[in-house]
Amino acid sequence: MRKFYTLSHSESIALGCFNSSDDEVPIWVGSPFFGLPSSEVDCFRPPAPLNCLLLLDVNILGAIRARKNVTNVRSLFAWAASQGLEVTPIVAVAEQHRTHGAPDKAFRHYVDVLRTDYLYDLPTQEVDRLLGVFKEFSPAVADNVNFIANYFVLIKHFYNKRWSVDRKVKEFAELVRERNVPVLAFAFLLGCVYFYVRDNPGQFPPAIVSKVQSDMCVYADKKKERVHLRNLASDLMLLSAPAEIFFNHETSEFNFCYVASGDVSIGLALTEIAYTQVVVNDKRCFGSLGFRPSGTVSDVLEAAVTKYLRQSSQQSFSFKGRGDGRFDNLERLAEEMLSGHP
């Protein structure tokens, strides 16, 4: 087991958005890592070789294919080039393999538009190789989307209670412990951020408040609600992927990732939450998360989460997958809540 601390040079990690005009959709960009990775906590020893990547979400991939949001996309690509980042749609295309009727055709269309509109070429053999990678990555994405979608059922349950933020965090943490469901840290912390936004809308831009309200609405039509939950979970996958692909066991290379998204919820999460450590073990990567000190919610939520949230006794740095009964517990609990019988 190897630990890497993502605390060094945090001041160099850019966070913000490209927003050229009212006619285009803003693109939020930043790294879910708090700082640059180091094998030592008290001195900077970056792992090598280290690849620097920019992960695109499905919204940006779709905009490129539709030839929309061109000015913001050009600005994003120019910034990525200035930072030495390799642009990759691996998360977005893996998600397309779950939802798109012809994902290979859609990716080849994306490559064609890159070549024509942005003068960025991918050789045919590289396109074929990437399609193979995406297909391999896609089943894990589908599993994670289902897990996180179930977690959003819990988040909505507490978000819509007329309780204080502190009580919501407390009851949320207690339910996770009592029902022995996994502590999906990014989802749990983001849920707490949503609780705070609801009670303190004046501390956030109107676009963020509106998007949180939209994310947290509950549809009476259960089929529509399930689709909405999966869409929310798909968005969050962009933030979990940087920790999961931090180390490539086949090439022994490390990946430091930025992400780019057209979803304002991603902008909120990047501002408020970050990975502070990644553990590499058992051919998997496990990220440890916390609130960004520079964020709006840290002073209030850090104390509440520390006070109420306890790690499951089954927590370990090894991957159990569906063999971990806590995920079955989560699925049962989510179904109970969806049926109105928590």
N, C-alpha and C positions, 0 to 999 in steps of 0.2 A: 504494500500500500504506500502510495506517495501523495503528499499534501503539497498543494501550491496555493500561495496566498496572493490574492488579487487586490493588493492595497497600495502598491508602489506607484508613484507619479500620477495620483488620481487627478491632479490639476490639469493633466494633459489630455484627459478623456473628454472629447467634445460631446455636448448634448445640445440639441436644438432642432430647428426645422427649416426646410426650404419652402418659402411661401412667396412666390414672385408676384402674384396678383389675385384679385377676387375671382378671376376666371379659372383658376387652377386649384387643385386640391393640395393642401400642404403635405409635405413629406417629413415625417419625424425621424430623426436619426440619432443614434447614440450607442453606447455599449452597455449591456447589462452587467459587465464586470465593473467593480468600483474603481479599479486601477489596473496597472499592468501586472501580469503574472510573475511570481518569483518563487523559487524553491526555498527561500529563507524569509522569515517574517520580519527580521530586523535589518536586513540589507538586501539590495536589489541584485538577485541572481536569476535572470530570465532563462527559461528553458529553451533549448535549441534542438533542432531547427524550429523556428516559430513562424508560422504563416499568419498573415493578417488578412482577414476576410470581411466582406460586407454582405450580409444575408438579406435578400429581398423578400418581401411578403407577397401574398397573392394579389393584393390590391395594386401594387406597383407592376407586377408581372402583367396583370390584365391591362393596365394603362399603357404599357409599352406595346403590347400586341394590338390594342385599339388605337394606337397613335394619339393618345391623349396625355395631358399633363406634361407636355414635351419640355417646356422651359424648366420646370422643377426637376424632371428626370435628368436633363442635361447638367443642371447645377449639381445634382447628386453625384453623377458620374465624374464630373470635373473635380469635385471635392475628394472622391474616393481615389482618383488618380494622384492627387496632390499628397494624399496620406499613404500612398503605396498599398492600397487595399485591393484585393482580388474580389471582384463582384461575382456572387454566386446565388442562383435562385433555388438551391437545393431544398430548402424547407418549403418554399412555395410550390415547386413542381412535385415534391413528394405528396403534398396536400392535394394537388390536382389529380394525382393518381388515385386518390380516394374519392374524388367528387366529379371529375371531368369525364365525359363520354369517350373522348379521344385524346388522352393526355400526351401521347407521343407526338401527335400532329400539332397540338397546341404548343409544345415546346419547340418543335422545328419552326413554327410560325414566329415564335419569340426570337429565335436565332436569326431568321431572315430579316426581321425588323431591326434587330441590333445592327446587322450588317449594312442595311440600307440607310437607316436614319441616324445611327450613332457611330458608324464606321468601325464597329467592333466585330471582328470575325472569329468564328470558331471552326476549326477544320472538321470535316465529316467524321473522322475517326474519334475526335474528342466528343462530338455530339453523341455518337453511339455509346461511347464509354459512360458519359454522364447519364444517359437514359437508363443504363444498367444499374448505376449507383442509385438513381432515384427510385427505381422499382424495388431495389433491395431495402431502401430506407422506408418505403411507404407503409408496410405493415406495422412497423413500430410507431409511426405517426398516427395511424388509425387507432391503435390501442391507447396511445396517450391522449388522443382527442376524446375518446370515450371516458377515460378516467377523469379528465379535467371537466368535461361536460357534467358528470355526476357531481363534482365538487361545486360547480356553479349553482346547482339546485340548493345546496346548503347555504351558499353565500346569499342567494336571493331570499331564502327563508328568513335569515336574520336581518338583511338589509331593509326589508319591508315591515319589520317590527317597529312599534313606536317606543323604542327604548333609547337610552343613552348609548354613545359609542362604547363606553367602558363596559356596559352590561352586554352589548352585542359581542364584543371580543371575548368576554368571559364565558357567555353561554355557548358561543361557537367552539371555543377551545374545550369546554367541558363535554360537548356533544362528541367531538372528535375522539376524546379519551374514552368516554363511556361506551360508545359504539365500536371502539377499536377500529377506526378507519385510518388510512395513511395520512401523515402530515405532508401534503403536497405544498411545500413551503411557498412557492411563488403564488399559487392560487390562494392560499390562506392569507398571506400578507396583502395581496391585491384586494381580497375581500375586505380586509380591515381598512384599507385606503378608501374603498368605496363607501364604507360606513361613515368615514370621516367627511368625505365630500358631501354626502347627503346632509349632514348636520351643519356643515360650514361652507355653503356654496359661495359665499362672498370672498373666500380666500382663493378661488380658482377661476380661470377664464370661463366665460359662458359656454364656449364650445365643449370644454371638458365636462362641465356640470350637465349639459344636455346629453352628451354621449353616455355618461354614467347612468343617467335616468333611463335612457333607451336600453342600455345593456341590462339593467335590472328590472325592466318591466316583465310581467308574467302574463303569458297568453292563456286565455281560457281554453282555446283549442290545443289539446295536448300534443297533437302531431306537429302543429306550428311551434309550440314551445320546445319540443325536442330538437327541431331544426335550429331554432334560435340558440339553444344551449350548445349545440355542436359548432355553430359559427363562432360563438364566443370562445370556445375551447380552441378552435383552429387558430384564432388570433394569438392566443397566449402561447401556442407552440413556438412562435418566433422567438420568445424570450427564454424558453427552456432549452432550445437547441444549442446555443453557445456553450452551455455547460456540458451537454451530452456529447458534443463533438470536439471538446477541448483537446483530447488526445486521440490520435489515430494509431491503433495498435498494429495495423498492417504496415504502416510506413515509419512508425516511431516519430512522427511529427506532431507538433503542438499547434493549435489554432486559437488565435485571439480574434474574437468576432465583434464587429459592430453590426447593428441591424437597422433596416430602413423600412418604414411602414407608412401607408396612407391613413392609418387608423389612429385617431387621437387618443384612444385608450392605451395604445403602446407608448405614446408620448408621455402620458401620465405615469405609467409603470416605470419607464426609464428614469423619470425625474425623482421618483420616490423609493425605488427598490433596487438593490444591486447584489451581485455575488461578491462575497468577500473571501471565499476559499473554494477550491475544487479538489476533490480527492479522487485519485485514479486507483482503481482496485477491481480485480476480478473482471478485467477487460471492459469495464464501464467507468463512467465519470459521474461524480455526485457533487452537486453544488451546494454550498451553504450560503444562505441569504440573510440580508438585514435591510433596514431602512437607511437611505442616504441621509447623512447629517445635514446636507444642504437642502433637503426636501422640505415640504410644508408640514408633513405629518409626523416626522421623526420624534420631536419632543414629547408628543402626546402618546403615540402608539407604541413606541419602543418600550416604555415602562409597562404598558398594559399587556403587550404580548409576552414580555419577559415574566411578568407576574402570573399569567394564566396558562400559557401554552407549555405543555410538557411533551417531550419526545415519546413516541410509543416505545414500550419495552422491547418491541420487535425490530426497532430501527437498527440498521447496520449498513456498512458500506459494501453490500453485496446485492446483486440483482436477483430477485426471486420471481419477477414477472407474475403470471397468473397463479403461480404456486403460493403467492402471498395472500393468505385468506383475508387480509384487511381490505383488499380491492373488492372481494365479494361482499364484504360488509358494507362498503361504500355504495356499491350498486344496489343492494337491498334497501339501504337507508334512502337513497335518492328516489327509488321507485315508491317507497312509502310516502315521501313528501310530495311527489308528483300526483299521487293518488289522493292526497289530502289526509293521510293518516300517519303523521310522524310519530 
